[in-house]
Amino acid sequence: MVVSSESDAYDWAKAVKEFDEAKSGVKGLVDAGVTELPRLFVHPAEHLLDLSNPTDPDLPTIDFAGPRREVVEAVRRASQEWGFFRMVNHGVPRQTMDAMLDAARRFHEQPAEEKAPLYSDDSRRRVRFSSNSALREKDAASWRDILTCVFNDDEIDTELIPEACRAEVLEYVERMIELRETMAEVMSEALGLPSNYLSEMECMKSEAMACLYYPVCPEPRKTLGTPKHSDTTFLTLLMQDDIGGLQILHGGQWVNVPPVPGALIANIGDLMQIISNDKFISVEHRVVAQPVGPRISVACFFTPSMSAVAKPFGPIKELLSDENPAIYKKFMFRDYCQYYKMKGQDVPSTLPHYKI
């Protein structure tokens, strides 16, 4: 990629086109020996505040092997106060987790020509390799590559998944589906609802698994691995390696979320905040770029079933009363997704758009 000096006229569209046509992602830039950050990846200074001074309060850690009543109460409190929590004894074998991280690395570290056929920003593709999908004009790119595998109603054509990671993806998603069912019960109870309530809504019946690869960055103070945002999902389950870099916004300050071997991170998505009528909160988070790496993480984003997407979503009626009226209006899931794609980096959350 040709990098213009600050004094040159900058052609954003041309820079995006050249980057996408290479089909090698950010790792392709690193492999080419880039020593200065391409202008496409330089974020505005206001997006890079407090990179050096995050705080370190303890993220809630919930032991899922504990008594059910204690687990439910801990999930309720963490979902209400933090929107994020760490999970231990969650039932996903450490061997499965380590194998998935290794497989994600193996896919991303293949020769560029092996990955190029999968390179696409077309969200309709069930399996795709991308770097910075759906960039709005003038948005800065992020220092990361992604392999995304979308399971609608828990199903996918397995032959679409790259052979380099196919077995591990299928095993890991099977474990994520099992854990999702546990989470649906616990979160239903934490909301004061019957344990099968969220499961019967089918609000988490599909999943998109993202294998994220954050290469070493030559100028990490000028960019981000992932910019500030809140998830559009109902629930996200994240596994990260030992590099770190995830930060969440809590109490108006950025907080580090250091990796803990064998643990998973759960975070509440915007859709869960909406249907819970703010009983649970979705918080903004980001991933900082780093001079070490690569950092590898695997996120599983839970979204509605194909039948549920045809129905409007809004606050659960059993949670509403004269004293606790609906905060959000009803909407269709497809409209919600379209708004998220169009809003750009300056609007990190969808929530204000749907408030009554």
C-alpha positions as CSV (number, residue, x, y, z in Angstrom):
1,M,0.0,0.0,0.0
2,V,1.3,3.5,-0.9
3,V,1.2,5.7,2.2
4,S,0.8,9.5,1.6
5,S,2.6,12.0,3.7
6,E,0.5,14.3,5.9
7,S,0.9,17.1,3.4
8,D,-0.4,15.1,0.5
9,A,-4.0,14.9,-0.5
10,Y,-5.3,11.7,1.1
11,D,-7.6,9.5,-1.0
12,W,-9.4,7.3,1.5
13,A,-11.4,5.3,-1.1
14,K,-8.2,4.5,-3.0
15,A,-6.5,3.3,0.1
16,V,-9.4,1.0,1.0
17,K,-9.5,-0.3,-2.5
18,E,-5.8,-1.1,-2.6
19,F,-5.9,-2.8,0.8
20,D,-8.9,-4.9,-0.1
21,E,-7.6,-5.9,-3.5
22,A,-4.5,-7.3,-1.8
23,K,-6.7,-9.8,0.0
24,S,-4.0,-10.4,2.6
25,G,-5.3,-8.4,5.5
26,V,-3.3,-6.6,8.1
27,K,-1.0,-9.6,8.4
28,G,-0.1,-9.0,4.8
29,L,1.2,-5.6,5.7
30,V,3.3,-7.0,8.5
31,D,4.7,-9.7,6.3
32,A,5.6,-7.1,3.8
33,G,7.8,-5.4,6.4
34,V,5.7,-2.2,7.1
35,T,7.5,-0.1,9.7
36,E,5.1,2.9,9.7
37,L,1.4,2.8,10.1
38,P,-0.5,3.3,6.8
39,R,-2.7,6.4,7.0
40,L,-5.8,4.3,6.6
41,F,-5.2,2.8,10.1
42,V,-4.5,6.1,11.9
43,H,-7.4,6.9,14.3
44,P,-8.4,10.4,15.4
45,A,-6.6,11.5,18.6
46,E,-10.0,11.6,20.5
47,H,-10.4,7.9,19.9
48,L,-7.0,7.1,21.4
49,L,-7.5,8.8,24.8
50,D,-6.4,6.9,28.0
51,L,-4.5,4.2,26.1
52,S,-1.7,4.3,28.6
53,N,-3.7,4.8,31.8
54,P,-6.4,2.1,32.2
55,T,-7.4,1.2,35.7
56,D,-7.4,-2.4,37.1
57,P,-10.4,-3.1,39.4
58,D,-11.3,-6.7,39.5
59,L,-13.8,-7.9,36.9
60,P,-16.4,-10.1,38.5
61,T,-15.5,-13.8,38.3
62,I,-18.3,-16.3,38.5
63,D,-17.7,-19.9,39.3
64,F,-20.3,-21.9,37.4
65,A,-19.6,-25.0,39.6
66,G,-21.1,-23.2,42.6
67,P,-24.6,-23.5,43.9
68,R,-27.2,-22.5,41.3
69,R,-28.8,-19.8,43.5
70,E,-25.4,-18.2,44.0
71,V,-24.5,-18.4,40.3
72,V,-27.8,-16.8,39.3
73,E,-27.3,-13.9,41.8
74,A,-23.7,-13.4,40.7
75,V,-24.8,-13.2,37.0
76,R,-27.6,-10.8,37.9
77,R,-25.3,-8.5,39.8
78,A,-22.5,-8.6,37.2
79,S,-24.9,-8.1,34.3
80,Q,-26.5,-5.1,36.0
81,E,-23.4,-3.4,37.3
82,W,-20.7,-4.3,34.8
83,G,-22.2,-5.9,31.7
84,F,-19.1,-8.1,31.6
85,F,-17.9,-11.0,33.8
86,R,-15.3,-13.8,33.8
87,M,-16.5,-17.4,33.8
88,V,-14.6,-20.3,35.4
89,N,-15.6,-24.0,35.6
90,H,-17.9,-23.3,32.7
91,G,-17.8,-26.8,31.2
92,V,-15.7,-26.1,28.1
93,P,-12.6,-28.3,28.3
94,R,-9.2,-26.5,28.4
95,Q,-8.0,-28.8,25.6
96,T,-10.9,-27.7,23.4
97,M,-10.1,-24.0,24.1
98,D,-6.4,-24.4,23.4
99,A,-7.0,-26.3,20.2
100,M,-9.3,-23.6,19.0
101,L,-6.8,-20.8,19.7
102,D,-4.1,-22.9,17.9
103,A,-6.4,-23.5,14.9
104,A,-7.2,-19.7,14.7
105,R,-3.5,-19.0,14.6
106,R,-3.0,-21.7,12.0
107,F,-5.6,-20.3,9.7
108,H,-4.3,-16.7,9.8
109,E,-0.7,-17.7,9.5
110,Q,-1.3,-19.6,6.2
111,P,0.2,-18.1,3.1
112,A,-1.9,-15.2,1.8
113,E,-2.9,-17.1,-1.4
114,E,-4.5,-19.8,0.8
115,K,-6.8,-17.2,2.5
116,A,-7.4,-14.9,-0.5
117,P,-10.4,-16.9,-1.9
118,L,-12.3,-16.4,1.4
119,Y,-11.6,-12.6,1.5
120,S,-14.8,-10.7,1.4
121,D,-16.8,-7.9,3.1
122,D,-20.1,-9.5,2.0
123,S,-22.0,-10.2,5.2
124,R,-24.2,-12.7,3.3
125,R,-21.3,-15.1,3.0
126,R,-21.5,-17.6,5.8
127,V,-17.7,-18.0,6.0
128,R,-15.4,-15.2,5.1
129,F,-12.0,-13.8,5.8
130,S,-11.9,-10.0,6.3
131,S,-10.1,-7.2,8.1
132,N,-12.3,-4.1,8.3
133,S,-15.7,-4.9,6.9
134,A,-18.3,-2.2,6.2
135,L,-16.0,0.8,6.7
136,R,-17.9,4.0,6.3
137,E,-16.3,6.8,4.3
138,K,-13.4,8.3,6.3
139,D,-13.5,5.8,9.1
140,A,-10.1,4.5,10.2
141,A,-9.3,0.9,9.8
142,S,-8.4,-1.4,12.7
143,W,-5.3,-3.4,13.2
144,R,-6.8,-6.9,13.0
145,D,-7.9,-9.7,10.7
146,I,-11.0,-11.9,11.2
147,L,-12.2,-15.3,10.1
148,T,-16.0,-15.4,10.6
149,C,-18.2,-18.5,10.5
150,V,-22.0,-17.9,10.7
151,F,-24.2,-20.7,12.1
152,N,-27.9,-20.0,11.4
153,D,-30.1,-22.0,13.7
154,D,-26.9,-23.7,14.9
155,E,-26.3,-25.0,11.4
156,I,-23.6,-24.5,8.7
157,D,-22.3,-26.2,5.6
158,T,-19.2,-27.7,7.2
159,E,-17.4,-27.8,3.8
160,L,-17.3,-24.0,3.8
161,I,-15.1,-23.9,6.9
162,P,-11.4,-23.8,6.0
163,E,-9.7,-27.2,6.5
164,A,-7.0,-25.6,8.5
165,C,-9.4,-25.1,11.4
166,R,-12.6,-27.0,10.5
167,A,-12.5,-29.7,13.1
168,E,-11.6,-27.3,15.9
169,V,-14.3,-24.8,14.9
170,L,-17.0,-27.4,14.9
171,E,-16.0,-28.8,18.2
172,Y,-15.7,-25.4,19.8
173,V,-19.1,-24.2,18.5
174,E,-20.7,-27.4,19.8
175,R,-19.4,-26.5,23.3
176,M,-20.5,-22.9,22.9
177,I,-24.1,-24.1,22.1
178,E,-24.1,-26.2,25.2
179,L,-22.9,-23.2,27.3
180,R,-25.4,-21.0,25.6
181,E,-28.2,-23.2,26.9
182,T,-26.8,-22.9,30.4
183,M,-26.5,-19.1,30.1
184,A,-30.0,-18.8,28.8
185,E,-31.4,-20.5,31.8
186,V,-29.3,-18.6,34.3
187,M,-29.9,-15.3,32.7
188,S,-33.7,-16.0,32.6
189,E,-33.7,-16.7,36.3
190,A,-31.5,-13.7,36.9
191,L,-34.2,-11.6,35.3
192,G,-36.9,-13.2,37.5
193,L,-38.3,-15.2,34.6
194,P,-38.9,-18.9,34.1
195,S,-35.6,-20.7,33.3
196,N,-36.8,-21.6,29.8
197,Y,-37.9,-18.1,28.9
198,L,-34.9,-16.8,26.8
199,S,-34.5,-20.2,25.2
200,E,-38.1,-20.3,24.0
201,M,-37.7,-16.7,22.6
202,E,-34.9,-18.2,20.4
203,C,-33.1,-14.9,20.8
204,M,-29.7,-16.7,20.9
205,K,-30.3,-19.6,18.5
206,S,-27.8,-18.5,15.9
207,E,-24.2,-17.7,16.4
208,A,-21.3,-16.0,14.5
209,M,-17.9,-17.2,15.5
210,A,-15.1,-14.7,14.9
211,C,-11.4,-15.9,15.0
212,L,-9.5,-12.6,15.5
213,Y,-5.9,-12.1,14.8
214,Y,-4.1,-8.9,16.0
215,P,-0.6,-8.7,14.5
216,V,2.3,-6.9,16.1
217,C,1.8,-3.2,15.4
218,P,4.7,-0.8,14.4
219,E,3.0,2.3,15.9
220,P,0.4,1.0,18.4
221,R,-0.3,4.5,19.9
222,K,-1.8,5.6,16.6
223,T,-4.4,2.9,16.0
224,L,-6.7,0.4,17.7
225,G,-7.1,-3.4,17.3
226,T,-10.9,-2.8,17.7
227,P,-12.4,0.6,18.3
228,K,-14.8,1.5,21.1
229,H,-18.1,-0.2,20.6
230,S,-20.9,-2.2,22.3
231,D,-22.0,-5.5,20.8
232,T,-25.2,-5.8,18.8
233,T,-25.8,-9.2,20.1
234,F,-27.9,-10.7,23.0
235,L,-24.8,-12.3,24.4
236,T,-21.1,-12.7,23.5
237,L,-18.7,-15.3,24.8
238,L,-15.0,-14.5,24.4
239,M,-11.9,-16.6,24.7
240,Q,-8.5,-14.7,24.6
241,D,-4.9,-15.9,24.6
242,D,-2.3,-14.7,27.1
243,I,-1.4,-11.4,25.3
244,G,-4.2,-9.2,26.7
245,G,-5.4,-5.9,25.3
246,L,-9.2,-6.0,26.0
247,Q,-10.5,-3.0,27.8
248,I,-14.0,-2.1,29.0
249,L,-15.5,1.2,30.0
250,H,-16.7,1.0,33.6
251,G,-17.5,3.9,35.8
252,G,-16.3,6.3,33.1
253,Q,-12.8,4.8,33.0
254,W,-11.1,2.2,30.8
255,V,-10.5,-1.0,32.7
256,N,-8.1,-3.7,31.6
257,V,-9.5,-7.3,31.3
258,P,-6.4,-9.4,31.7
259,P,-6.5,-13.0,30.4
260,V,-6.9,-15.8,32.9
261,P,-6.0,-19.3,31.7
262,G,-9.0,-21.5,31.2
263,A,-11.5,-18.7,31.8
264,L,-14.1,-17.2,29.3
265,I,-15.5,-13.7,29.2
266,A,-19.2,-13.1,28.9
267,N,-20.6,-9.7,27.9
268,I,-24.1,-8.5,27.6
269,G,-25.1,-7.2,24.1
270,D,-27.3,-4.2,23.2
271,L,-30.2,-6.5,22.4
272,M,-30.1,-8.0,25.8
273,Q,-30.1,-4.6,27.4
274,I,-33.1,-3.6,25.3
275,I,-35.3,-6.7,26.1
276,S,-34.3,-6.6,29.7
277,N,-35.4,-2.9,29.8
278,D,-32.0,-1.9,31.3
279,K,-32.0,-4.5,34.0
280,F,-28.8,-5.8,32.3
281,I,-26.4,-3.4,30.7
282,S,-24.3,-3.5,27.5
283,V,-21.0,-1.6,27.9
284,E,-18.5,-0.2,25.4
285,H,-15.2,-1.9,25.0
286,R,-12.2,-1.9,22.8
287,V,-8.9,-3.8,22.0
288,V,-5.7,-1.8,22.0
289,A,-3.0,-2.4,19.4
290,Q,0.3,-3.6,20.8
291,P,4.0,-3.9,19.9
292,V,3.9,-7.6,20.8
293,G,1.8,-10.4,19.4
294,P,0.0,-11.7,17.6
295,R,-2.9,-11.6,20.0
296,I,-5.5,-14.2,19.2
297,S,-9.1,-14.4,20.5
298,V,-12.2,-16.2,19.5
299,A,-15.6,-14.5,20.0
300,C,-19.0,-16.2,19.7
301,F,-21.8,-13.8,19.1
302,F,-25.3,-15.0,19.8
303,T,-28.2,-13.7,17.7
304,P,-31.9,-14.8,17.0
305,S,-33.1,-17.9,15.1
306,M,-34.2,-17.5,11.5
307,S,-37.9,-17.6,12.6
308,A,-37.3,-15.2,15.5
309,V,-35.8,-12.5,13.2
310,A,-39.2,-12.2,11.5
311,K,-40.8,-11.0,14.8
312,P,-40.3,-7.6,16.5
313,F,-38.1,-7.3,19.5
314,G,-38.6,-4.9,22.4
315,P,-38.7,-5.0,26.2
316,I,-40.1,-8.3,27.7
317,K,-43.6,-7.6,28.8
318,E,-43.3,-9.5,32.0
319,L,-40.6,-7.1,33.1
320,L,-42.8,-4.0,32.6
321,S,-45.2,-2.3,34.9
322,D,-46.6,1.2,35.7
323,E,-43.6,1.8,37.8
324,N,-41.2,0.3,35.2
325,P,-42.5,1.3,31.7
326,A,-40.8,0.4,28.5
327,I,-37.7,2.4,27.8
328,Y,-37.2,1.1,24.2
329,K,-39.5,0.9,21.2
330,K,-40.1,-2.3,19.3
331,F,-38.1,-3.0,16.1
332,M,-37.3,-5.7,13.5
333,F,-33.9,-7.4,13.9
334,R,-33.0,-6.8,10.2
335,D,-33.6,-3.0,10.6
336,Y,-31.5,-3.0,13.7
337,C,-28.6,-4.7,11.9
338,Q,-28.9,-2.2,9.0
339,Y,-28.7,0.7,11.4
340,Y,-25.7,-0.7,13.1
341,K,-23.8,-1.0,9.8
342,M,-24.6,2.6,8.9
343,K,-24.0,4.4,12.1
344,G,-20.1,4.5,11.9
345,Q,-17.4,4.7,14.5
346,D,-18.6,8.0,16.1
347,V,-21.7,6.3,17.4
348,P,-20.4,3.3,19.4
349,S,-23.8,2.1,20.6
350,T,-27.2,1.5,19.0
351,L,-29.1,2.0,22.2
352,P,-30.0,5.7,22.0
353,H,-31.5,5.2,18.6
354,Y,-34.1,2.8,20.0
355,K,-35.1,4.7,23.2
356,I,-38.6,5.9,23.4
